[in-house]
Each structure stands twice: as C-alpha cells, then as structure tokens.
C-alpha cells in the first residue's frame, strides 16, 4: 500500500513536495482508515485545485516514475528517458534531474525507494527495507555508476551491476536477474499501483475481463449498476477476432481506427479483438408487463459506459491490494456516482483488501459535511504561486478547522486557497 510519495524538480513542482496517505490525528470516520504493519493509512484521498494549478502534474509525476520502473528492462543502451521535465522557470533547476521517492508496503514489508533521472541517465537510486524499525540498505547508487550493497550480497550484486546501463533502474535490472531482495518492491510497482489519466479510455483495458471471467464479472457489474440506480437487467458480450496479419499497413490502421471508433477493442499481435456489447433493460409496457429491450453499449450514456468499464477495475481492487490513481474522477460522471465510488472504497465490507483510491477533482459537492465522505487528512489542495509558477501541495489537515465547519463553503470562499480568483473586469 502507498504510504508516501515525494517529487522534486518535475514540471511545476520545483521544491520537494510530499503527498501522504498516512492517517493524521483524529478518530473521526475510522472506516476510512486501516492499519497495516502498525501504520494507520487512508483508503481514499481527493486533490483539489484550480485549472493549471498542478494537480495533473502530480499525477504525471507518479505516472512517469512508475512507467520508468516498469519499462526499464526493455531500454537499450543509448535510449533516451522520456517525459522527464524539470521545472523550467529557474536557471537553478532546468538542467538538473527530477527526483522521485516512494514509501510503500509490499508483502508486509515497508520499503523506501527513490531515484533521480534526466533525459539521458539515472543519477541516483536507492532501496531500503524495514525488516524492523531500523531501515536496512538493499542498495545505494550515486553518480550513475557507483554502488553500495549489503556486504553479504556484494558478490551477487556486483555481477548484476555489469548488466545494468546508465539509463536503466537497478531495481528492475536486479529483479530481472533474480535478486530476491528487490523482487517484492519491484512487483509492487508492476502489479499493485495503476494510474488512469482519462476514465474514457479504460474500456480497452478492462473489457477483456468479461471475456476471461464472464460469469464472475457479469454478476458484479450488474449488481454495481443496479446499486448506482442504473436500470440494467443483464448484458451480453461477444468477442470477435479479426486476423490482420496479411493486410497492408494502411488497411490495418484504417480497420483499427474504424473498429476503435465503434466498438471497444484491444490488439493481440496481429489480431483485432472487437467486443460487441448488448445491454438488457427491463421495462414495463403500457399494460404493466415486464419486457426486455436490448441496447448497444454505444447508445448508453457516458456515465453508464464508464461505470461499465470501471466494474472490472473495482472488482479487482476490492479483491487484491491495489492503489488506484485517477485524474479527474468526476469526468462524465454525476456527482452522486462519484460519491458512490468513494463510499465503496471507504466501506470495509466491500473493500476488504483495503485498496486505496487517490484522485484529482473539481467536484466541490464532495466537500459537503452532510456526506460524511472525508476526514481532514483525506483532502488535499494544489496551488500555483503567481510570481514564481511553483506549485505547492498541502492538506486540509494543516488548517485549524472547527468541528462542523462548512468545508465546501470555506473552500469556495478562498479560505484554503487552491481556487481561481476571477476578476470582474469585462474582457473585450
């Protein structure tokens, strides 16, 4: 599970900025928290801020760091490291590497892992494991190619170092060469944390779940949609596979684009898998008799399609320990549906694995006190300084908020910052 993430010198975050899922003081809404390895963590967190404040940059920092870890093993000598973007509005930082650090729990062990990188190479990297209260150094890397290891593992790791390159992360290389002490940390990045910039694109990823586990996922999806007050009785999904091996590049791309615009699909080598999805609605006719009508999923609302796509993601999260990070969770979803999803994660009877949901949003409805959705430490703000263009991240927990104080009203009135101040001047 994620405990803490820090980023330095990346996009609008010039200074070291830390986001934490560790529970603060206060015993309100304890269902929103859980304990693991004697650490109290939060199940959900919302990040607010005006347009251009840097909310998406925080998500991008997570995404870039995790993507680099996952793809490190396939990097070739001399390959550039993409998407590393230092803070541009300072001579001090624009030519320096970006820095990323994660503190997390994998397989019941707490780890601290971090690295700094530019577009050409990794500068520093380190991994510590907390087998006890005191951290144990697994490895340290400075000046790109200078390493330190545990004395007992020095011989094994020294041989693995020769297989690493300037642009690769040693965490990935060591795991690839079967070093056991980096395996659980690497697998956490590979399997246990996922980021989605746009909910509208997740269908291509998750519709295959219905194909592989039809009955199990169908039951969950139908129940989820009914609980969300979307009247769906059942659905049918038929995968059709088209072999594009012998088609020209132009025909291949045209077919991919055409089917992707009409159906939900994903590629398997030269195979195009198309999902033809029919949704069953049970309605009453003029005589009060129940009738079933079929609609193609493309004729459903955007919110229904997104919830339909989200169902496999949610089911997987509630059954395995996952960290789900979503930029603009409310996109194409009614505020009550966003509220519904948050409550699913906070509900210990549903989210039995204590998976975590982190998201950015503009939806101030979620701040209403009457909803009882969040503790103070679950609400975060991002604000960009006008004169320096530096983004700052901070928690509502840093403010002296009275019990029962109207958080939504306070935010809209600018009490917590992270909101645009619109001038009354008329733009001609």
C-alpha positions in Angstrom: 0.0 0.0 0.0 1.1 3.6 -0.6 2.3 5.5 2.4 4.0 8.5 0.9 5.2 9.9 -2.5 7.6 12.8 -2.9 8.7 14.7 -6.1 11.3 17.3 -6.6 12.0 19.4 -9.8 9.3 18.0 -12.0 7.1 20.2 -14.1 5.6 22.8 -11.8 6.9 21.2 -8.6 10.3 22.9 -8.1 10.7 22.1 -4.4 10.4 18.7 -2.7 6.7 18.1 -2.4 5.2 15.2 -0.4 1.8 13.6 -0.5 1.0 11.1 2.2 -1.7 8.5 2.8 -0.7 8.2 6.4 -3.5 8.9 8.9 -3.3 12.1 10.8 -4.6 12.8 14.3 -8.3 12.5 15.0 -10.6 9.5 15.3 -13.5 10.6 13.0 -14.6 8.3 10.2 -12.4 5.4 11.2 -13.9 3.3 8.4 -11.9 5.4 6.0 -8.7 4.1 7.6 -6.9 0.8 8.1 -3.9 -0.5 9.9 -1.0 -2.4 8.3 2.4 -3.1 9.9 1.5 -0.8 12.8 0.9 2.1 10.4 -2.5 3.7 10.0 -3.3 4.6 6.4 -6.1 6.2 4.5 -8.3 4.4 1.9 -9.2 7.5 -0.2 -7.8 10.9 -0.9 -9.0 13.8 -3.0 -6.8 16.5 -4.6 -8.4 19.9 -5.4 -7.1 22.9 -7.2 -7.9 25.4 -9.9 -7.1 24.7 -13.6 -3.4 25.0 -14.2 -2.5 24.7 -10.6 -0.5 21.5 -11.0 -3.0 18.7 -10.0 -2.4 16.8 -13.1 1.4 17.4 -12.8 1.3 15.5 -9.5 -0.5 12.6 -11.3 2.1 12.8 -14.1 4.9 12.6 -11.7 3.6 9.3 -10.3 2.9 8.0 -13.8 6.3 8.9 -15.2 8.2 7.4 -12.3 6.1 4.2 -12.3 6.3 3.9 -16.1 10.1 4.3 -16.0 10.4 1.5 -13.4 8.1 -0.9 -15.5 9.8 -0.2 -18.8 13.4 -0.1 -17.6 14.2 -3.7 -18.5 13.4 -3.1 -22.2 15.6 0.0 -22.5 18.6 -0.3 -24.8 22.0 1.4 -24.5 21.7 5.0 -25.6 17.9 5.1 -25.4 16.5 8.4 -24.1 14.5 8.6 -20.9 11.2 10.2 -22.0 8.9 12.5 -20.1 11.4 13.8 -17.5 10.5 17.5 -17.4 12.4 19.6 -14.8 11.0 22.9 -13.5 11.6 25.2 -16.4 11.3 28.7 -14.8 14.6 28.6 -12.9 18.2 28.6 -14.1 18.9 26.6 -10.9 16.7 23.6 -11.8 16.1 23.4 -15.6 19.2 21.4 -16.2 19.1 19.3 -13.1 17.4 15.8 -12.8 13.9 15.2 -11.4 13.7 13.3 -8.2 11.0 10.7 -7.1 10.6 8.8 -3.9 8.0 6.2 -2.8 7.4 4.8 0.7 5.1 1.8 0.5 4.3 -1.7 1.9 4.7 -4.8 -0.3 4.2 -8.3 1.0 4.0 -6.9 4.6 7.4 -5.2 4.4 7.8 -1.4 4.3 10.2 0.0 1.7 11.6 3.3 0.7 12.7 3.6 -2.9 13.8 6.6 -4.9 15.8 7.8 -7.8 16.7 10.9 -9.8 16.8 11.0 -13.5 17.4 13.2 -16.5 16.6 12.5 -20.2 19.8 10.5 -20.7 20.6 8.7 -17.5 19.8 7.8 -13.9 21.8 9.9 -11.5 21.0 8.4 -8.1 18.9 5.4 -6.9 18.3 3.7 -3.6 16.2 1.0 -1.9 15.7 0.5 1.9 13.7 -2.3 3.5 12.2 -2.0 7.0 12.6 -5.6 8.3 12.5 -3.9 11.7 12.1 -0.3 13.0 15.5 0.4 11.6 15.9 0.6 7.7 18.2 -1.9 6.0 20.0 -0.6 2.9 19.4 -3.0 0.0 21.4 -0.8 -2.4 22.5 2.7 -3.0 23.6 4.3 -6.3 25.3 7.7 -6.8 26.9 9.3 -9.8 25.1 6.9 -12.1 27.6 4.0 -11.7 28.8 4.0 -8.1 27.0 1.4 -6.0 26.9 0.3 -2.4 25.4 -3.0 -1.2 24.9 -5.2 1.8 28.2 -6.9 2.5 26.6 -10.3 2.3 25.2 -9.6 -1.1 28.1 -7.7 -2.6 29.4 -10.5 -4.7 26.0 -11.3 -6.2 25.1 -7.7 -6.9 28.5 -6.7 -8.3 27.9 -9.2 -11.2 24.4 -7.8 -11.8 25.8 -4.2 -12.0 27.7 -5.2 -15.1 24.4 -5.9 -16.8 22.9 -2.5 -15.9 23.3 0.6 -18.0 23.2 4.4 -17.4 19.6 4.7 -18.5 18.3 1.7 -16.5 17.0 1.5 -13.0 18.9 -1.1 -10.9 15.7 -2.1 -9.1 14.4 -3.5 -12.4 17.7 -5.0 -13.5 18.4 -6.7 -10.2 14.9 -8.2 -10.1 15.2 -9.4 -13.7 18.4 -11.2 -12.7 16.6 -12.9 -9.8 17.9 -10.9 -6.8 15.3 -11.8 -4.2 15.6 -8.7 -2.0 14.3 -6.4 -4.8 11.6 -8.6 -6.1 8.7 -7.6 -3.8 9.5 -3.9 -4.2 9.6 -4.2 -8.0 6.4 -6.2 -8.2 4.6 -3.6 -6.2 5.3 -1.0 -8.9 4.5 -3.6 -11.6 1.2 -5.0 -10.2 -0.1 -3.0 -7.3 -0.4 0.6 -8.4 -2.2 1.9 -11.5 -2.8 5.3 -12.9 -5.6 6.5 -15.2 -5.5 9.9 -16.8 -8.8 9.5 -18.5 -11.6 7.2 -17.5 -13.0 7.3 -21.0 -10.0 5.2 -22.2 -10.1 2.4 -19.7 -12.7 0.3 -21.6 -10.0 -1.0 -23.9 -8.1 -2.3 -20.9 -10.8 -3.9 -18.9 -13.4 -5.3 -21.3 -11.2 -8.3 -21.8 -12.1 -9.2 -18.1 -15.6 -10.0 -19.2 -14.3 -12.3 -21.8 -12.0 -14.2 -19.5 -14.2 -14.4 -16.4 -17.6 -13.9 -17.9 -20.0 -15.1 -15.1 -18.0 -13.7 -12.2 -17.5 -10.2 -13.6 -21.0 -10.1 -15.1 -22.6 -10.6 -11.7 -20.5 -7.9 -10.1 -21.2 -5.4 -12.9 -24.9 -5.9 -12.9 -25.1 -5.5 -9.1 -22.8 -2.4 -9.3 -25.0 -0.7 -11.9 -28.2 -1.5 -10.0 -26.7 -0.1 -6.8 -25.8 3.0 -8.8 -29.5 3.3 -9.8 -28.9 2.4 -13.4 -31.6 0.1 -14.5 -29.8 -2.7 -16.3 -31.0 -6.3 -16.0 -28.2 -8.1 -17.8 -25.8 -7.8 -20.7 -24.2 -10.0 -23.4 -20.7 -9.6 -24.7 -19.4 -11.3 -27.9 -15.7 -11.0 -28.7 -14.9 -11.3 -32.5 -11.4 -11.7 -33.6 -10.1 -10.4 -36.9 -6.7 -11.5 -38.3 -4.9 -8.5 -39.8 -1.6 -10.3 -40.5 -1.8 -10.2 -44.3 -3.3 -6.7 -44.6 -1.3 -3.6 -45.7 -0.3 -1.1 -43.1 -2.8 1.4 -44.4 -5.7 -1.1 -44.3 -4.5 -2.3 -40.9 -4.5 1.2 -39.4 -7.8 2.1 -41.0 -9.5 -1.0 -39.6 -8.1 -0.4 -36.2 -9.3 3.2 -36.2 -12.7 2.2 -37.6 -13.4 -0.5 -35.1 -12.0 1.5 -32.2 -14.4 4.3 -33.0 -17.4 2.0 -32.9 -16.5 -0.9 -30.6 -14.2 -1.5 -27.7 -11.2 -3.5 -28.6 -7.7 -4.3 -27.8 -4.9 -5.7 -30.0 -3.2 -9.1 -29.6 -0.3 -9.1 -32.0 -1.9 -9.0 -35.4 -5.3 -9.9 -34.1 -8.0 -7.3 -33.6 -10.4 -8.3 -30.8 -13.7 -6.5 -31.1 -16.3 -6.6 -28.3 -20.0 -6.3 -29.4 -21.8 -5.5 -26.2 -25.6 -5.5 -25.8 -27.2 -4.1 -22.6 -30.5 -5.6 -21.4 -33.1 -3.2 -19.9 -36.2 -4.5 -18.1 -39.1 -2.0 -18.6 -42.8 -2.1 -18.2 -45.1 -1.8 -21.2 -48.4 0.1 -21.3 -50.1 -2.9 -19.7 -47.7 -3.2 -16.8 -46.0 -6.2 -18.2 -42.2 -6.6 -18.0 -40.3 -6.6 -21.3 -36.6 -6.9 -22.0 -35.1 -4.4 -24.6 -31.5 -4.6 -25.9 -29.3 -1.5 -26.5 -25.8 -1.4 -27.9 -23.4 0.0 -25.3 -22.6 2.8 -27.7 -26.2 4.0 -27.2 -25.8 4.2 -23.5 -24.9 7.4 -21.6 -21.3 8.3 -21.0 -21.7 7.7 -17.2 -23.1 4.2 -17.8 -20.3 3.3 -20.2 -17.7 4.5 -17.7 -19.2 2.6 -14.8 -19.5 -0.5 -17.0 -15.8 -0.1 -17.8 -14.9 0.6 -14.2 -16.6 -2.5 -12.8 -13.7 -5.0 -13.5 -11.2 -2.4 -12.2 -13.2 -2.1 -8.9 -13.8 -5.8 -8.5 -10.1 -6.5 -8.9 -9.2 -3.7 -6.5 -11.6 -4.9 -3.8 -10.2 -8.5 -4.1 -6.5 -7.6 -4.3 -4.4 -4.9 -2.7 -4.3 -2.1 -5.2 -3.6 1.6 -5.4 -5.8 3.2 -8.0 -5.0 6.8 -9.0 -7.4 8.7 -11.3 -7.1 12.2 -12.8 -10.5 14.0 -12.8 -12.6 11.2 -11.4 -15.8 13.1 -12.0 -15.4 13.3 -15.7 -18.7 12.2 -17.4 -20.0 11.0 -14.0 -22.8 12.5 -12.0 -21.6 13.8 -8.6 -23.7 11.1 -6.8 -21.9 8.4 -8.8 -18.5 9.8 -7.8 -19.7 9.8 -4.2 -20.9 6.2 -4.7 -17.5 5.1 -5.9 -15.7 6.8 -3.0 -18.0 5.2 -0.5 -17.3 1.7 -2.0 -13.6 2.2 -1.2 -14.3 3.5 2.3 -16.7 0.6 3.1 -14.8 -2.2 4.9 -17.4 -4.7 4.0 -16.8 -4.1 0.3 -13.2 -3.0 0.1 -12.0 -6.0 2.1 -8.4 -5.8 0.8 -8.1 -2.1 1.9 -7.2 -0.9 -1.6 -6.6 2.8 -1.9 -8.2 5.4 -4.3 -6.5 8.7 -5.0 -8.0 11.2 -7.4 -8.0 14.8 -8.6 -11.3 16.6 -8.8 -13.1 19.9 -9.2 -16.3 18.5 -7.6 -16.9 20.6 -4.6 -20.1 18.7 -3.9 -17.9 16.0 -2.3 -16.8 18.5 0.4 -20.3 18.8 1.8 -20.2 18.0 5.5 -23.5 16.1 5.3 -22.0 13.5 3.0 -19.6 12.3 5.7 -17.1 11.3 3.0 -13.7 12.6 4.1 -11.5 13.2 7.1 -9.5 16.4 7.0 -6.3 14.5 6.2 -8.0 13.0 3.1 -8.5 16.4 1.4 -5.6 18.0 -0.4 -5.1 21.2 -2.3 -2.6 22.3 -5.1 -2.0 26.0 -5.6 0.4 27.6 -8.0 2.3 30.8 -7.0 1.6 33.7 -9.4 5.1 35.2 -9.4 7.2 32.0 -9.5 4.9 29.5 -11.2 5.8 27.0 -8.4 3.0 24.5 -7.4 2.5 23.8 -3.7 0.6 20.8 -2.3 -0.9 20.9 1.2 -3.6 19.1 3.2 -6.7 20.5 4.8 -5.3 18.9 8.0 -2.8 21.9 8.1 -5.6 24.3 8.8 -7.4 24.9 12.1 -10.8 23.6 11.0 -13.5 23.7 13.7 -15.7 20.6 14.1 -18.8 21.1 11.9 -17.3 23.9 9.9 -18.6 24.1 6.3 -15.6 22.9 4.3 -17.3 23.4 0.9 -18.2 27.0 1.7 -14.8 27.7 3.1 -13.1 26.4 0.0 -15.3 28.3 -2.4 -14.7 31.5 -0.3 -10.9 31.0 -0.7 -10.2 30.1 2.9 -8.0 27.2 1.9 -6.6 28.6 -1.4 -6.3 26.4 -4.5 -9.2 28.2 -6.2 -9.2 30.6 -9.1 -10.0 34.3 -8.2 -12.0 35.6 -11.1 -11.7 39.4 -11.7 -14.9 41.4 -12.5 -13.3 43.2 -15.5 -15.2 42.6 -18.7 -13.0 41.0 -21.4 -13.4 42.9 -24.7 
